[in-house]
Every structure is written in C-alpha cells, then in structure tokens.
Amino acid sequence: MKKIGALEAGGTKMVLGVFDPSGRELERLTLPTQTPEETVPPMRAFFDRHGVDALGVGSFGPLELNPASPAFGAITSTPKLAWRDYPLLDALRGDRDIPCALDTDVNAAVLAEAELGAAQGLTDVVYVTVGTGVGGGVLSGGRLVHGLLHPEVGHMLLRPHADDPNPRGVCPYHDCCLEGLAAGPALGARAGADARTLPDDHPAFIIEADYLAQMCVNLIVTLSPQRILLGGGVMQRRALFGMVRRRVLELLNGYVQADALLNHIDTMIVPPALFPVSGLVGAYLLGKRALQARDAQPA
C-alpha cells in the first residue's frame, strides 16, 4: 500500500500526517514550530519511518511557488526570521526521489474544503483563516490561484472603523491592512483584554465584524466567489458570522444582485467543515495529486 505524507506547517505548530491513497489517516504527529534546525529533523524522521511515497505540504509563507525558480519550494520573506529564505521542500525531501507538492496552508485548506468539506461541488471559493494572522486561499475556476506569487488576502487595505482606538492596526508592514486590524493580536489590543472572555456584544466584536465584512465585500466584487469560508481561532466566536453577514449586505447596498447573497447569505459566508484539519487534509490532497501525476508519466 502506498503512503502519502502531509504537512501543515504553521507559525506555532507543525501538524504531520500519513494517509493511504483513499484518504484514511494512518498516523498524526504535532510538533512545536521552533528553528528549522530543531524542527525539520524530527519531521523528516517521521516521514522516513513511514516510507512515504509522496509528500504534500501546506505552509505559512510567503512561498516561492514557481517551479522554474531556483528557490522553488522555499519560504521567503516571512516575519518568522529563522525560517526566512529556508528551502522547506528540499529539506523535507532530502535525497529521496518522491513526488512532492507545496502550496500555502490556506490554498491547501480551500482545496480540502472544495473536495471534501463545506464547498463540495463549487469551483470558485475563498477560504480565510483569522487567527494570530490572516491568510486567504483562493480557488478560481476549479484551480488554485498563484499568479504573480500567491494570494495575500491578509494584507488588503481597509477603511478604519470610526470607533477603533487603534485605527492603524498592528501590522509591521502596512497601516490599515486586514491582518493588522482583524487578526487575534489586533482584536486583543483593541479589547484591552483576552477577547475570549468578552461577551458577544462587546464593541470590539462590532468593529471586528466590520473589518471582516469589508474583506468579504472586497472578495465578492473582485473574485466573485460562490462561497466564502471563514476559519481560524477568532471565528470560533460564532456570533461573528451573523454580524459579518448583516454588515456585508449593508456595505453592498444591493449592488450585487445575486440570490446567494440576497436570500441565502447564511449559506454563502460559512465556517469550514474540516476545521481544524482543513490544511492537513489539503496537504494530503496535494501529495495525492503529485503521486498521481508521477504514476501517469510514461515509463
């Protein structure tokens, strides 16, 4: 039986799995994300021990995803300095000649949700994770979007809320970007407390919902997705979904005349079905695709 290795590489933890080709998970391992010197050897040992036949990786970024680039498979200008310009895919593969695939963690997640989760049967979907950072994966016309680099949804620029005590946000790169205004650290700073302890009607969540709604409107008018999936730790506050949906309709003001928005927005802006393993399942699917492509090559 062939085995497919999968890795969801995150800023705080690495989640590794081994799957059979049907998608049955055989084993999982979670490691803290430390330096590459500390983190990569036990990951390689895990995949070596299982003798995986292919490897799929969904990773934090930015990433070099151009196969023609000498740096293909590397983490590039990440704020996680120990991982900057690190050749992740080569380090994991080592000298083993196995098919490998790499994409962003959120592209892996949107792939998983489109094939097995909350967006099955849809061709145009956006998955946004709102946690310690904000990232977005995009499926357009049934294909994962890369383009110039890959989507960086978390750094779209927004209009600050009039009641935000920190309207510039906390991003070290940009003032007034989505991540700087809506990620967990921004929410906590705005609330002046652990947001998990606050009631649903706290003003911090009203501001949060406005920023997430602005993001959804921007995605709707630029990418025209059939569904937007909102995951991550912040979105475990389920009351946010209703607040975001209402604000989206207010901001659109009837401009986009789509039944999915006007009458069924509760099924258009939704939580992911596979959270918290969307990224890991997506990494398995990336590895499965790489294995199928290798097997399809003429001998």
C-alpha positions in Angstrom: 0.0 0.0 0.0 1.3 3.4 -0.9 1.5 6.1 1.7 1.2 9.9 1.3 2.8 12.2 3.8 1.2 15.5 4.6 2.4 18.6 6.5 0.5 21.6 7.6 3.4 24.0 8.5 2.2 26.7 10.8 3.9 29.5 12.7 3.3 27.9 16.1 3.0 24.2 15.3 3.7 21.7 12.6 1.0 19.1 12.0 2.1 16.0 10.2 0.1 13.1 8.9 0.4 9.9 6.9 -2.6 8.8 4.7 -3.4 6.0 2.4 -4.5 6.9 -1.1 -8.2 6.7 -0.1 -7.7 9.4 2.5 -7.6 7.3 5.6 -5.3 8.8 8.2 -2.8 6.3 9.5 -0.9 8.5 12.0 -0.6 12.1 13.1 2.2 14.0 14.8 2.2 17.6 16.1 5.4 19.4 16.9 6.1 23.0 18.0 7.5 25.3 15.4 11.0 26.1 16.5 14.0 26.9 14.4 14.5 24.8 11.2 17.5 23.1 12.8 15.2 21.9 15.7 12.0 21.3 13.8 12.9 19.7 10.4 14.9 16.6 11.5 12.1 15.1 13.5 9.7 15.8 10.7 12.0 14.1 8.2 12.4 11.2 10.6 8.6 10.8 10.9 8.1 10.6 7.1 11.2 8.4 6.7 9.9 6.0 9.3 6.7 5.6 7.3 8.5 5.3 4.0 6.0 7.7 2.3 5.7 7.5 -1.4 4.7 11.2 -1.9 4.6 14.4 0.2 2.2 17.3 0.2 2.9 20.5 2.2 0.7 23.4 3.0 2.9 26.1 4.7 2.9 29.6 6.1 4.5 32.0 3.7 5.3 33.9 1.7 6.5 31.0 -0.5 8.3 30.6 -3.8 5.8 28.5 -5.9 7.2 29.0 -9.3 8.7 25.6 -10.4 11.1 27.4 -12.8 12.7 29.4 -9.9 15.9 28.1 -8.3 14.3 28.9 -5.0 11.1 26.8 -5.7 9.8 25.3 -2.5 11.3 27.9 -0.2 9.8 30.1 2.5 10.8 33.6 1.5 10.2 36.9 3.2 8.4 35.6 6.3 8.4 37.7 9.5 9.5 34.4 11.2 13.1 35.3 10.8 14.6 31.8 11.5 12.6 30.5 8.5 13.3 33.3 6.1 14.7 32.0 2.7 14.5 28.5 4.0 14.3 25.7 1.4 11.5 23.8 3.1 10.6 21.3 0.4 14.1 20.3 -0.4 14.9 19.9 3.3 11.9 17.6 3.8 12.5 15.6 0.7 16.3 15.2 1.3 17.8 12.7 -1.2 14.6 10.7 -1.7 13.2 10.7 -5.2 9.5 11.0 -4.3 6.9 13.3 -5.9 6.3 16.4 -3.7 3.9 19.4 -3.9 3.9 22.6 -1.9 1.3 25.4 -1.6 0.2 27.9 1.0 -1.6 26.5 4.1 -4.7 28.4 3.1 -4.6 27.2 -0.5 -4.4 23.6 0.9 -7.3 24.4 3.1 -9.6 25.7 0.3 -8.7 22.6 -1.8 -9.7 20.3 1.1 -13.0 22.2 1.6 -13.8 22.2 -2.1 -13.2 18.4 -2.5 -14.4 17.1 0.9 -15.8 19.8 3.0 -18.1 22.9 3.1 -17.7 23.8 -0.6 -18.0 20.5 -2.4 -19.1 20.9 -6.0 -18.1 24.5 -6.2 -15.4 25.9 -8.5 -14.9 29.4 -7.0 -14.3 29.6 -3.3 -12.2 31.6 -0.9 -11.0 30.2 2.5 -9.9 32.8 5.0 -8.3 31.9 8.3 -8.5 34.6 11.1 -6.2 33.8 13.9 -2.8 35.1 15.0 -2.6 36.3 11.4 -5.0 36.4 8.5 -4.5 34.4 5.3 -6.6 33.5 2.3 -6.6 30.7 -0.1 -8.4 31.1 -3.5 -9.9 28.5 -5.8 -11.0 30.1 -9.1 -12.5 28.1 -12.0 -11.6 24.9 -10.1 -7.9 25.9 -9.9 -5.8 27.1 -7.0 -4.7 30.7 -7.6 -1.0 31.5 -7.7 -0.4 34.2 -10.3 2.4 36.6 -9.5 3.1 34.9 -6.2 0.0 33.7 -4.3 -2.9 35.5 -2.7 -2.1 37.6 0.3 -5.6 38.3 1.4 -4.5 39.3 4.9 -2.8 42.4 3.6 -5.6 44.0 1.6 -6.1 47.6 2.8 -9.3 48.5 4.6 -11.1 51.6 5.8 -10.6 52.1 9.6 -13.7 51.9 11.7 -14.6 55.3 13.3 -14.6 53.8 16.8 -11.4 51.8 16.5 -8.9 53.0 19.2 -6.1 51.8 17.1 -7.1 52.6 13.5 -3.6 52.0 12.0 -3.6 48.4 13.2 -0.6 46.3 14.4 0.9 45.0 11.1 4.7 45.9 10.9 4.4 46.2 7.1 1.2 48.2 6.4 -1.1 50.6 8.1 -4.8 49.7 7.9 -4.4 46.2 6.5 -6.8 43.4 7.2 -4.3 41.4 9.3 -3.2 44.4 11.3 -6.8 45.3 12.0 -8.6 42.0 12.4 -6.2 39.3 13.5 -6.2 38.0 17.0 -3.5 40.3 18.3 -5.3 43.3 16.9 -8.6 42.2 18.5 -6.9 41.6 21.8 -5.2 45.0 21.8 -8.5 46.7 20.9 -10.4 45.0 23.7 -7.6 45.5 26.2 -8.3 42.0 27.4 -8.4 38.4 26.4 -11.1 38.6 23.8 -12.2 35.0 24.6 -13.6 36.3 28.0 -15.7 39.1 26.4 -19.5 38.9 25.7 -20.6 38.8 22.1 -22.0 42.3 22.1 -18.7 43.9 23.2 -17.7 46.8 20.9 -14.5 45.1 19.9 -16.6 42.4 18.1 -18.7 45.0 16.3 -15.5 46.6 14.9 -14.1 43.1 14.1 -17.2 42.2 12.2 -17.0 45.5 10.2 -13.4 44.7 9.1 -14.3 41.1 8.2 -17.3 42.3 6.2 -15.2 44.8 4.3 -12.9 41.9 3.4 -15.8 39.8 2.2 -17.2 42.7 0.1 -13.7 43.2 -1.5 -13.6 39.5 -2.3 -17.1 39.4 -3.7 -16.5 42.3 -6.0 -13.1 41.2 -7.2 -13.2 37.4 -7.2 -16.9 36.7 -7.4 -16.7 33.6 -5.2 -19.6 31.2 -4.8 -18.8 30.7 -1.2 -16.5 32.3 1.5 -15.3 30.1 4.3 -14.2 31.9 7.5 -12.0 29.7 9.8 -9.3 30.1 12.4 -9.4 30.8 16.1 -11.1 34.1 16.0 -14.0 32.7 14.0 -14.8 30.2 16.8 -16.8 33.2 18.1 -19.8 32.0 16.2 -21.8 35.2 16.8 -19.4 36.9 14.4 -20.9 35.1 11.4 -24.3 36.8 11.8 -22.7 40.2 12.4 -20.5 39.8 9.3 -23.3 38.7 7.1 -25.5 41.6 8.0 -22.7 44.1 7.6 -21.8 42.7 4.2 -25.4 43.3 2.9 -25.3 46.8 4.3 -22.0 47.6 2.6 -23.0 46.1 -0.8 -26.3 48.1 -0.6 -28.0 45.9 -3.2 -25.3 46.4 -5.8 -24.6 42.7 -6.4 -27.9 41.2 -7.4 -27.2 37.5 -6.7 -29.7 35.2 -5.0 -26.9 33.6 -3.0 -26.3 37.0 -1.3 -29.7 38.5 -1.2 -31.6 35.4 0.1 -29.1 32.8 1.1 -26.1 34.7 2.6 -26.2 32.3 5.6 -25.1 29.5 3.3 -22.6 31.7 1.4 -20.5 33.0 4.2 -19.9 30.0 6.4 -17.5 28.2 8.7 -15.3 25.4 7.2 -16.5 21.8 7.7 -13.0 20.3 8.2 -11.5 22.8 10.7 -9.1 22.4 12.4 -7.6 19.9 9.9 -8.5 21.6 6.6 -4.9 22.4 6.0 -3.6 18.9 6.8 -6.3 17.3 4.6 -5.4 19.7 1.8 -1.7 18.8 2.1 -2.7 15.1 1.7 -4.6 16.0 -1.4 -1.6 17.9 -2.8 0.6 14.9 -2.2 -2.0 12.6 -3.8 -2.1 14.8 -6.9 1.7 14.7 -7.1 1.7 10.9 -6.8 -1.0 10.6 -9.5 1.0 12.8 -11.8 4.1 10.8 -11.3 2.3 7.5 -11.8 0.7 8.9 -15.0 4.1 9.6 -16.6 5.2 7.1 -19.2 7.8 4.5 -18.0 
